[in-house]
Amino acid sequence: MSNPKKKIAFVIASLASGGAERVISNLSNTLIENYEIIIITFSESKPFYNLDQRIKVISCLDKIEQPKSIFQSLKLNYLLTKRIFQILKKEHVNVSIGFITSANILSTIASKFYGIPCIISERNNPLVEEVPKFWVLLRSLVYPLADKMVLQTEGVKKIYENKIRKNKISILPNPIASELTNLRDHTIKKENLILTVGRLDENKCHEDIIQAFKTIKVHNWKLLIIGDGDKKEKLIKLIKSSHQSDKIKIISKVKDIENYYNKASIFVFTSKTEGFPNALLEAMHFGLPSISTNCDFGPSDLINDGTNGFLIPLNDSIVLRERLSQLIDSKKLRHIFSQRSIQRTENYESKKAVAQWEQLINSLLLLKEKY
């Protein structure tokens, strides 16, 4: 009789659209072959990304009201920690994996009370993220208690090495969903389309792309912005005021992102800061010649400037315009960047990336015997 599969529980606030949510979904869909997978969310939410039907999703609470006082906040987080603990115990979980600050903290506390090893995964830029002081304090106290910490870049690792023992930190790549890899179609005819994907907020600086595109003197190219967020109306007004409504479009809540990666000719990414740019990774995986700001952290891990893409200064629409013009004018350069981008992202393919996660998880399952 074969040994029963070990149980892993991912902990995250919700399964809405987003980089961390996509990574958990991709990981879960692959790891389910070798482990039982549970995803614990703070409140009930319909998964945005496809999940294998064998994966169990359990919410701590039906819904969460925004706390209006410190007392309400403390009460809510106590309830969430208690529920995470109860779920871990009821489901006989062997290892927990938190994603993003609050889930990292609460899952670590619950795991320590239950007596199982835990992994925390930090996805944001620790230098600029807007985390309330209460959570910053908790993070400094709780993070060192975790058994392993997963980061995405060497730059972020250098920051955390002063706070957490080096032997606890691992840099693991984000797995690109195998279903996404399989949807790459190089037979599709490329359109004169510049693509950008990302949340419509201050950090993504979409107005820089709009301004740069406005000044490029080509008439047969279009710009497509895919994303949603609180700056959407402002960006639509900017497009209208610059008389570009026929050339620039914004669309939101896209599930068939592969269709746009397949037909676009250029990808642009203008963030001020990143934890790791999943959209840039996916675009390069599809062979899109890319231009990205050289922000902290991530783009420089993927792009070697002038070799497989372009890195540009932050908020520099002039250089962005120059680099866009270079790619628009040279089909040969686009082809070179395309081939090299595909090669660069091979290590992020699901099978290779998940194998590294499995190695880390298995090391903790061995550690579990010590508890």
C-alpha positions as CSV (number, residue, x, y, z in Angstrom):
1,M,0.0,0.0,0.0
2,S,1.5,3.4,-1.1
3,N,2.0,6.2,1.4
4,P,-0.7,8.8,1.5
5,K,0.3,12.1,-0.1
6,K,1.5,14.9,2.2
7,K,-0.7,17.9,2.6
8,I,0.4,21.5,1.7
9,A,-1.7,24.5,2.5
10,F,-1.2,27.8,0.7
11,V,-2.4,30.9,2.6
12,I,-3.4,34.1,0.8
13,A,-6.0,36.9,1.3
14,S,-8.0,36.0,-1.8
15,L,-7.8,34.3,-5.2
16,A,-8.7,37.4,-7.3
17,S,-6.6,38.4,-10.3
18,G,-3.0,39.3,-9.6
19,G,0.6,38.1,-9.7
20,A,0.7,36.2,-6.4
21,E,-2.7,34.6,-7.1
22,R,-1.5,33.4,-10.5
23,V,1.7,32.0,-9.0
24,I,-0.3,30.1,-6.3
25,S,-2.7,28.7,-9.0
26,N,0.2,27.6,-11.2
27,L,2.1,26.0,-8.4
28,S,-1.0,24.2,-7.1
29,N,-2.0,22.9,-10.5
30,T,1.4,21.2,-10.8
31,L,2.0,20.2,-7.2
32,I,-1.4,18.4,-7.0
33,E,0.2,15.4,-8.8
34,N,2.5,14.7,-5.8
35,Y,0.7,16.3,-2.8
36,E,-2.7,17.1,-1.6
37,I,-3.3,20.8,-2.0
38,I,-5.4,23.2,0.1
39,I,-5.7,26.9,-0.5
40,I,-6.8,28.9,2.5
41,T,-8.2,32.4,1.8
42,F,-9.1,35.1,4.3
43,S,-12.6,35.5,2.8
44,E,-14.7,33.6,0.3
45,S,-13.7,34.5,-3.3
46,K,-14.2,32.8,-6.7
47,P,-10.8,31.8,-8.1
48,F,-9.9,34.1,-11.1
49,Y,-7.5,31.5,-12.5
50,N,-8.3,28.0,-13.4
51,L,-7.7,25.5,-10.6
52,D,-7.5,21.7,-10.8
53,Q,-10.7,20.3,-9.4
54,R,-8.7,18.2,-6.9
55,I,-7.5,21.4,-5.1
56,K,-9.6,22.3,-2.0
57,V,-10.2,26.0,-1.4
58,I,-11.3,26.9,2.2
59,S,-12.1,30.4,3.3
60,C,-11.6,31.6,6.9
61,L,-14.6,33.9,6.8
62,D,-17.5,34.4,4.4
63,K,-16.7,38.1,4.0
64,I,-14.6,40.7,5.6
65,E,-15.6,44.2,6.6
66,Q,-12.9,46.8,6.5
67,P,-11.8,47.5,10.2
68,K,-12.6,51.0,11.4
69,S,-10.4,50.9,14.5
70,I,-7.3,49.3,15.9
71,F,-9.5,47.2,18.1
72,Q,-11.5,45.9,15.1
73,S,-8.3,45.2,13.2
74,L,-6.8,43.2,16.1
75,K,-10.0,41.3,16.5
76,L,-10.2,40.5,12.8
77,N,-6.6,39.3,12.7
78,Y,-7.1,37.2,15.8
79,L,-10.1,35.5,14.2
80,L,-8.2,34.9,10.9
81,T,-5.2,33.4,12.8
82,K,-7.5,31.2,14.8
83,R,-9.4,30.0,11.7
84,I,-6.1,29.3,9.8
85,F,-5.0,27.2,12.8
86,Q,-8.3,25.3,12.9
87,I,-8.1,24.5,9.2
88,L,-4.5,23.4,9.4
89,K,-5.4,21.1,12.3
90,K,-8.7,19.7,10.8
91,E,-7.0,19.0,7.4
92,H,-3.9,17.5,9.0
93,V,-1.7,19.8,6.9
94,N,2.1,19.0,6.9
95,V,3.5,22.3,5.5
96,S,2.0,25.8,5.1
97,I,3.1,28.4,2.6
98,G,2.1,32.0,3.0
99,F,1.9,34.5,0.2
100,I,2.3,38.3,0.9
101,T,2.8,40.1,4.2
102,S,-0.4,39.6,6.2
103,A,-0.8,36.0,5.1
104,N,2.8,35.3,5.8
105,I,2.5,36.6,9.4
106,L,-0.8,34.9,10.2
107,S,0.1,31.6,8.7
108,T,3.4,31.6,10.5
109,I,1.8,32.2,13.9
110,A,-0.9,29.5,13.2
111,S,1.7,27.0,12.0
112,K,3.9,27.5,15.0
113,F,0.9,26.9,17.3
114,Y,-0.1,23.8,15.3
115,G,3.5,22.6,15.2
116,I,4.3,22.3,11.5
117,P,7.0,24.0,9.4
118,C,6.1,27.0,7.3
119,I,7.3,28.8,4.3
120,I,6.7,32.5,3.7
121,S,6.8,34.1,0.3
122,E,7.4,37.8,0.0
123,R,6.3,39.2,-3.4
124,N,6.6,43.0,-3.0
125,N,9.4,45.5,-3.1
126,P,10.3,46.0,0.7
127,L,11.7,49.4,0.1
128,V,8.6,51.1,-1.1
129,E,5.6,49.0,-0.3
130,E,2.9,50.7,1.7
131,V,2.6,48.5,4.8
132,P,1.1,50.0,8.0
133,K,3.5,50.3,10.9
134,F,1.6,47.6,12.8
135,W,2.4,45.1,10.1
136,V,6.0,46.3,9.8
137,L,6.4,45.6,13.5
138,L,4.8,42.2,13.3
139,R,6.8,41.3,10.2
140,S,10.1,42.0,12.1
141,L,9.0,39.8,15.0
142,V,7.3,37.0,13.1
143,Y,9.3,36.5,9.8
144,P,12.4,35.2,11.7
145,L,10.2,32.4,13.1
146,A,9.4,31.0,9.6
147,D,11.4,28.0,8.6
148,K,12.0,29.2,5.0
149,M,11.6,32.4,3.1
150,V,11.1,32.5,-0.7
151,L,12.1,35.6,-2.6
152,Q,12.3,36.3,-6.3
153,T,15.5,38.4,-6.8
154,E,19.0,38.7,-5.5
155,G,18.3,42.4,-4.8
156,V,15.5,41.7,-2.4
157,K,17.5,38.9,-0.8
158,K,20.2,41.5,0.1
159,I,17.6,43.5,2.0
160,Y,16.3,40.6,4.0
161,E,19.7,39.0,4.8
162,N,20.0,41.6,7.6
163,K,16.8,40.5,9.2
164,I,16.6,36.7,8.6
165,R,19.3,34.1,8.7
166,K,20.8,33.5,5.2
167,N,20.3,29.8,5.3
168,K,16.5,30.3,5.6
169,I,16.3,32.3,2.4
170,S,15.8,30.8,-1.1
171,I,15.4,32.5,-4.4
172,L,12.9,30.6,-6.5
173,P,11.5,31.5,-9.9
174,N,7.8,32.1,-10.6
175,P,6.5,29.2,-12.6
176,I,4.9,30.0,-15.9
177,A,1.7,28.0,-16.2
178,S,2.3,25.0,-18.5
179,E,-1.1,25.7,-20.1
180,L,0.2,29.2,-21.0
181,T,3.4,27.8,-22.4
182,N,1.4,25.4,-24.5
183,L,-0.7,28.3,-25.9
184,R,2.3,29.9,-27.5
185,D,1.6,30.0,-31.3
186,H,4.4,31.3,-33.5
187,T,2.3,30.7,-36.6
188,I,0.0,33.6,-35.7
189,K,0.7,36.6,-37.9
190,K,2.0,39.5,-35.8
191,E,0.1,42.7,-35.8
192,N,1.5,46.2,-35.6
193,L,0.5,46.2,-31.9
194,I,2.3,47.5,-28.8
195,L,1.1,45.8,-25.7
196,T,1.3,46.6,-22.0
197,V,-0.3,44.6,-19.1
198,G,-0.6,45.7,-15.5
199,R,-2.8,47.3,-12.9
200,L,-4.0,50.8,-13.8
201,D,-2.4,52.6,-10.8
202,E,0.2,55.3,-10.1
203,N,3.0,52.7,-9.9
204,K,2.6,51.4,-13.5
205,C,3.0,54.8,-15.1
206,H,0.8,54.1,-18.2
207,E,0.7,57.8,-19.0
208,D,4.4,57.5,-19.9
209,I,3.5,55.0,-22.6
210,I,0.6,57.0,-23.9
211,Q,2.7,60.2,-24.1
212,A,5.6,58.3,-25.9
213,F,3.3,56.6,-28.3
214,K,1.6,59.9,-29.1
215,T,4.9,61.4,-30.4
216,I,5.9,58.5,-32.6
217,K,5.3,59.3,-36.2
218,V,3.9,56.0,-37.4
219,H,0.3,55.7,-38.5
220,N,-0.2,52.0,-38.8
221,W,0.6,50.9,-35.2
222,K,-1.8,50.7,-32.2
223,L,-1.3,50.5,-28.4
224,L,-3.3,48.2,-26.2
225,I,-3.3,48.6,-22.5
226,I,-4.7,45.6,-20.6
227,G,-5.5,46.1,-16.9
228,D,-8.0,47.5,-14.4
229,G,-7.6,49.9,-11.5
230,D,-8.4,53.3,-10.0
231,K,-6.6,55.3,-12.8
232,K,-8.7,53.8,-15.6
233,E,-11.0,56.9,-16.1
234,K,-8.1,59.3,-15.9
235,L,-6.2,57.3,-18.5
236,I,-9.2,57.2,-20.8
237,K,-9.5,61.0,-20.5
238,L,-5.8,61.4,-21.3
239,I,-6.2,59.2,-24.4
240,K,-9.2,61.3,-25.6
241,S,-7.5,64.6,-24.9
242,S,-4.5,63.5,-27.0
243,H,-6.8,62.5,-29.8
244,Q,-5.6,58.9,-29.8
245,S,-8.9,57.1,-29.2
246,D,-8.6,55.3,-32.6
247,K,-5.1,54.1,-31.8
248,I,-5.0,53.4,-28.1
249,K,-7.4,51.1,-26.3
250,I,-7.8,49.9,-22.7
251,I,-9.4,46.6,-21.9
252,S,-9.9,45.0,-18.5
253,K,-10.4,41.6,-16.8
254,V,-8.8,39.6,-19.7
255,K,-8.6,35.8,-19.2
256,D,-7.4,34.9,-22.7
257,I,-4.2,36.9,-22.3
258,E,-2.3,34.5,-24.6
259,N,-4.3,35.8,-27.6
260,Y,-2.7,39.2,-27.1
261,Y,0.8,37.9,-26.4
262,N,0.6,35.9,-29.6
263,K,-0.4,38.7,-31.9
264,A,1.4,41.7,-30.4
265,S,4.8,42.8,-31.8
266,I,6.3,44.8,-28.9
267,F,5.8,44.7,-25.1
268,V,6.3,47.8,-22.9
269,F,6.5,47.9,-19.1
270,T,6.9,51.2,-17.2
271,S,6.6,50.4,-13.5
272,K,8.2,52.5,-10.8
273,T,8.8,49.5,-8.7
274,E,8.2,45.7,-8.7
275,G,8.5,42.7,-6.5
276,F,8.9,40.6,-9.7
277,P,7.2,41.5,-13.1
278,N,5.1,38.5,-14.0
279,A,3.6,40.2,-17.0
280,L,7.1,41.0,-18.4
281,L,8.2,37.4,-17.8
282,E,5.1,36.1,-19.7
283,A,5.5,38.5,-22.6
284,M,9.2,37.5,-23.0
285,H,8.2,33.8,-22.8
286,F,5.9,34.4,-25.7
287,G,8.8,36.0,-27.6
288,L,7.8,39.6,-27.4
289,P,10.7,42.0,-27.8
290,S,10.3,44.1,-24.6
291,I,11.1,47.5,-23.2
292,S,11.0,47.9,-19.4
293,T,12.0,50.5,-16.8
294,N,15.1,49.4,-14.9
295,C,13.1,49.5,-11.6
296,D,13.7,47.6,-8.4
297,F,13.2,44.7,-8.6
298,G,13.1,42.1,-11.4
299,P,13.4,43.6,-14.9
300,S,17.2,43.6,-14.8
301,D,17.0,39.9,-13.8
302,L,15.2,39.2,-17.1
303,I,16.5,41.8,-19.6
304,N,20.2,42.3,-20.5
305,D,19.9,45.8,-22.0
306,G,20.5,45.9,-25.7
307,T,20.9,42.1,-25.9
308,N,17.4,40.6,-25.4
309,G,15.4,43.8,-24.8
310,F,15.8,47.4,-23.6
311,L,16.0,48.7,-20.1
312,I,15.2,52.4,-19.7
313,P,15.3,55.0,-16.9
314,L,12.1,55.5,-14.8
315,N,9.6,58.1,-16.0
316,D,11.6,58.9,-19.2
317,S,9.2,59.1,-22.0
318,I,11.9,60.5,-24.4
319,V,14.1,57.4,-24.1
320,L,10.9,55.2,-24.2
321,R,10.0,56.9,-27.5
322,E,13.5,56.3,-28.9
323,R,13.5,52.6,-28.0
324,L,10.0,52.1,-29.3
325,S,11.0,53.8,-32.6
326,Q,14.0,51.5,-32.8
327,L,11.9,48.4,-32.5
328,I,9.2,49.7,-34.8
329,D,11.7,50.5,-37.5
330,S,13.7,47.2,-37.3
331,K,12.0,43.9,-37.9
332,K,15.4,42.3,-37.6
333,L,16.0,43.7,-34.1
334,R,12.5,42.5,-33.0
335,H,13.4,39.0,-34.3
336,I,16.7,38.9,-32.4
337,F,15.1,40.1,-29.1
338,S,12.3,37.7,-29.6
339,Q,14.5,34.6,-29.9
340,R,16.7,35.6,-27.0
341,S,13.7,36.4,-24.8
342,I,12.3,32.9,-25.3
343,Q,15.7,31.4,-24.3
344,R,16.0,33.7,-21.3
345,T,12.7,32.5,-19.8
346,E,13.2,28.7,-20.2
347,N,14.1,28.3,-16.5
348,Y,10.8,29.7,-15.5
349,E,8.8,27.0,-17.3
350,S,6.5,25.2,-15.0
351,K,8.3,21.9,-14.8
352,K,11.7,23.4,-14.0
353,A,10.4,26.1,-11.6
354,V,8.1,23.8,-9.6
355,A,10.9,21.2,-9.3
356,Q,12.8,23.8,-7.2
357,W,9.7,24.4,-5.0
358,E,9.3,20.7,-4.5
359,Q,12.9,20.4,-3.3
360,L,12.2,23.1,-0.8
361,I,8.9,21.6,0.4
362,N,10.5,18.1,0.7
363,S,13.3,19.5,2.9
364,L,10.7,20.8,5.3
365,L,8.7,17.6,5.3
366,L,11.9,16.0,6.6
367,L,12.1,18.8,9.1
368,K,8.6,17.9,10.2
369,E,9.9,14.8,11.8
370,K,11.8,16.9,14.3
371,Y,8.6,18.6,15.5
